[in-house]
């Protein structure tokens, strides 16, 4: 087994991939980071613009971002279509050990433990490579690498780029992937990521994005938000 469970500073779990020597979340707080980066800095500002959101996530991982998105989208009464990519789904026993349901129930404002547990289980039990309807939240899990995907133009309004760090999986951070994602994003759409790597931001700009260095979570200087201001697109070669 190359996956190990670890407790982060806010009490929530992350996983460590020993083959890559990389964690799925920061050790300062897995739950705190996900709420800040993907919900507060991504979903909430886009929800102010659109009542129906088409979201792409690069890196389903533990399913935490999906659970948080489903809860927040429900509270905001959004119609949500959520597509998520993951080439290496976690084993059921690892998913069962994650403590996100208990952490969210203890925080309050996320629903009761029974409802959270049912939703989290449903997200992970949803079949791969087909769409599942979960009460105004349509989930499409795709067992695939980003490099293998070519999306239709303007397919998404919001992108969560939650891949492992550039040094660990450089193929995910190749410049052509960001051209693909720019083309897939609707005008005035948004890409958000925990990463503030300089080359990452340069590649986003080269693909056509307007890059914003946004304040990072938990004392980190920056995260990245990238907007598609132009209706033009770049061609993949």
DAPE-V963993 format. One record per pair of residues at least 6 apart in sequence whose ideal C-beta (glycine too) atoms are under 7 Angstrom apart, sorted by the first residue. I is the first residue (numbers start at 0). GAP is how many residues later the second one is. If there is no record, write none. Layout:
i: (I I)
gap: (GAP GAP)
This chain:
i: (1 1 1 2 2 2 3 3 3 4 4 4 5 5 5 5 6 7 7 7 7 7 7 8 8 8 9 9 9 10 11 11 11 11 11 11 12 12 12 13 13 13 13 13 14 14 14 14 15 19 19 21 21 21 23 23 24 24 25 27 28 29 30 30 31 31 32 32 32 33 33 33 34 35 36 36 36 36 37 37 37 37 38 38 38 40 40 40 40 41 41 41 41 42 42 42 45 45 45 45 46 46 46 48 49 50 50 51 51 52 52 52 52 53 53 53 53 54 54 54 54 54 54 54 54 55 55 55 55 56 56 56 56 56 56 56 57 57 57 57 57 57 58 58 58 58 59 59 59 59 59 60 60 61 61 62 62 62 63 64 64 65 65 65 65 66 66 66 66 68 68 69 69 69 70 70 72 72 78 79 79 79 80 81 81 81 82 82 83 83 84 84 84 84 85 85 86 86 86 88 94 99 100 100 100 100 103 103 104 104 104 109 121 122 125 125 125 127 127 128 128 130 130 130 131 145 145 146 146 149 150 150 152 152 152 153 153 154 155 155 155 155 156 156 157 157 158 158 158 159 160 160 160 161 161 162 162 165 165 165 172 174 174 175 177 177 177 178 178 178 179 180 181 181 181 181 181 181 182 182 184 184 186 186 187 188 189 189 190 190 191 192 192 193 194 195 195 195 195 195 199 200 200 203 203 204 206 207 207 207 207 208 208 208 209 209 209 210 210 211 211 211 212 212 213 213 213 213 214 215 215 216)
gap: (15 16 17 12 14 91 11 12 14 8 10 92 7 8 10 17 6 6 17 19 20 21 22 18 19 20 19 21 22 92 17 18 19 87 88 91 17 85 86 9 10 11 13 16 8 9 47 79 7 144 148 142 143 146 37 38 8 9 7 190 189 34 69 72 185 186 161 184 185 30 31 34 33 181 155 157 180 186 27 30 122 154 29 30 33 151 173 182 184 116 118 148 150 26 29 115 7 111 112 144 6 29 31 139 107 27 28 26 27 25 27 104 105 27 101 102 103 14 25 26 27 28 101 103 105 27 100 103 128 8 9 25 27 28 103 105 27 88 102 103 104 105 26 27 103 104 6 24 25 26 81 25 101 28 36 57 60 61 36 95 97 16 18 57 73 33 52 53 56 11 13 49 64 67 39 40 7 64 57 56 57 58 57 55 56 57 57 59 57 58 57 59 61 64 55 57 56 57 58 54 29 20 12 15 16 19 6 12 7 8 11 6 12 16 6 13 15 13 15 13 14 7 8 9 7 26 31 24 30 30 29 33 30 31 80 31 32 29 28 29 30 33 29 32 31 32 22 26 32 32 30 31 32 31 32 6 9 7 31 34 27 28 31 60 25 26 29 28 55 57 56 10 25 26 27 46 51 52 50 51 6 43 41 44 40 39 35 37 18 35 33 30 31 29 29 17 20 26 27 28 24 10 23 7 22 6 27 20 22 24 26 17 18 19 16 17 19 13 15 13 14 15 9 11 8 9 10 11 7 6 7 6)
